[in-house]
Amino acid sequence: MKTPLIKQIWQQIKEPLDGWLMLFLGLLFLVSMVLLYSANNQSFDKIDNKLIYTAMALTVMWLIARMRPQSVMNFAPPIYALGVLLLLAVHFKGITVNGSTRWLSLGVTRIQPSEILKIALPMMLAWFFQKNELSLRWWHYLVAAALMLVPVGLVLKQPDLGTALLIAAAGFFVLFFAGLPWKVILGGIVLAAASMPLVWNHLHDYQRKRVLTLIDPTTDPLGTGYHIIQSMIAIGSGGPWGKGWLNGTQTHLDYIPERTTDFIFAVYSEEFGLAGNLVLLTLYLLILSRAMMITASAQTLYGRLMAGSITMSFFVYAFVNMGMVSGILPVVGVPLPFMSYGGTATVTLFIGMGMLMGISNLRRL
């Protein structure tokens, strides 16, 4: 009698989950746990915290995967409004760390509301286009752009250029998959290029230094160039096969800053080398491939827009983090998906995976 009951419970648990996505995410999670133990000087404190956040995130992911995408879509306006209100609360009551006001205290923990907008904004835009699918006009894209600029502007004021760019990218992908004309996209690129001098004048001093440091990090090797120089040394010293787990000298002599968060890829590269990087890239590509398959088979406009935005945003997160750690992009404070330590970011990423699974499940119904 017990065996059928256990099978029924297991069937209920696994039914809404996408087997391939869960396999790739599980492997990535195991790699992240091994790496975090080394990056945190062989301490379990951050591993314990990440396990707690991951358990919470998996629970939320499972619940969302069980829901029909149309039901999730109905929550888009209130979640978007809540996200914007939380960003306003950060502006007035936020916690300031290292000169940036990005967090809100909830007593027992703190959250970064800007992470919520990485999901809330594309949800809102996909909801908006789904509601107007049969009567789309040019001005609908202007309204969508305005909905995007509100949270992006609030995040820029924190200041958090990296997260603002990621939120903007998530919104842009929805506009792109919704049929934004190429002439508008090309016109925007030309306008953005022409406005660079104006943008440069409005950047904070530390943001200008990051761009200049990208060009030549040796101009300030002990200041703004320190992060990039040390991470490039770590990546290069890993060689083809790496120095071995727990044997990274740059890591364990404390040369790599933020080694459990933004620069965790440098730790990985030093200890596992080029071979390890190829394994990690393969895992990311497998996740992207499965997500693109789900996007291509989506049954509704909302599902296609959300799946496309989640997929491309995931690619941008990984590309930007690896690019900045490798010295080919400015340092903008973007975590490596599912690898970096961080509670709110972990929950947000798993919510996105849950939405992908829900969209995939609709195809099977």
C-alpha positions, 0 to 999 in steps of 0.5 A, a space after each residue: 500500500 505504501 509504494 503506490 502512495 509514494 509513487 502518487 506523491 512523486 508523480 504530483 511533485 514532478 508533474 509540472 516540472 520540465 525534466 530537462 530544465 531540472 536536470 541542467 539546473 540541478 547540475 549547475 546548482 551542484 557546481 555552485 555549491 562546490 564553488 561557493 565552499 571554496 570561494 567562502 574560505 571553506 566555510 558553510 555559512 553562505 552555503 547554508 543561506 543559499 540552501 535556504 533561499 534555494 529551497 524557498 525558490 524551488 517551492 515558488 518555482 514549483 507553485 508557478 509551474 503548476 499554474 496556467 500562464 493565463 492565471 499568472 498573467 493576471 497578476 502582472 499589473 499588481 506585481 508591477 505596481 508593487 515593484 514600483 512602490 518598493 523602488 519608491 520605498 527604497 528611495 526614501 527608506 532604503 539601506 545604503 551600502 558602499 554608496 548605493 541605496 538598493 535594499 529594504 529591511 524586512 526585519 529578519 532579512 533584507 530584499 533588493 526590490 530591483 530584482 523583482 522588476 526583472 520579472 515584473 516588467 516583462 510580465 507587465 509588458 507581455 500582459 499589455 501586448 496580450 490584451 491589445 493583441 488584435 488592435 496593436 498600433 504604434 502608440 502601444 509601443 510608446 506606452 510600453 516604453 513608458 512602462 519600462 522607463 519608470 522602473 529603469 529610472 528609479 533603479 538608475 537613481 539608486 544608483 545601480 547601472 547594471 541592474 537598470 540595464 538588465 531590467 531595460 534589456 528584459 523589457 526590450 526583449 518583450 518589445 522585440 518579440 512583440 514586433 517592434 519594427 527594425 527601423 525603430 530599433 536601428 533608429 534607437 541605436 543611432 540615437 543612443 550612439 549620438 547621445 553618448 556625449 550627453 550620457 557621459 556627462 550624466 554618469 557618476 564619477 565611479 561609472 566613468 572610471 569603470 569605463 576608462 578602466 575597461 580601456 586600460 585597467 593599469 591606469 589605476 591598478 590599486 583603485 578602480 582597476 584592481 577588480 579587473 586586474 586581479 580577476 584576469 590574473 586568476 582566469 589566466 593562471 587557471 590555464 587549461 585544467 585549473 589549479 584544482 578545487 580549493 587550490 586557487 591562490 588568487 582566491 585564498 590569498 584574498 586578491 579577488 574582491 566580491 569572490 562569492 558574488 559578482 566575481 565568482 567566475 574568476 574563482 571558478 576559472 582559476 580552480 577549474 581552468 579552461 576545461 571547467 569553463 567549457 563545462 559551465 558554458 555547456 550547461 548554460 547553453 543547454 538551459 538556453 537551448 531548452 528555453 528557446 524550444 519552449 519559447 518556439 512552441 508557446 501557444 499564446 502571445 503572452 507565453 511567447 513574449 514571456 518565454 522569449 524575454 526570460 530566455 534572452 535575459 538569462 543569456 544577457 546575465 551570463 554574458 555580461 557577468 563573464 564579460 566584465 570578469 574577463 575584462 571585455 565589459 565594464 564592471 556593472 555589478 551583475 551576478 552570474 546566474 545560479 552561481 553567485 551568492 544572493 537570495 533575491 536574485 536566486 528566487 527571481 531566477 527560479 521564478 523565471 524558470 517556473 514560468 518557462 515550465 508553466 508555458 511548456 506545460 500548456 503545450 502538453 495539455 
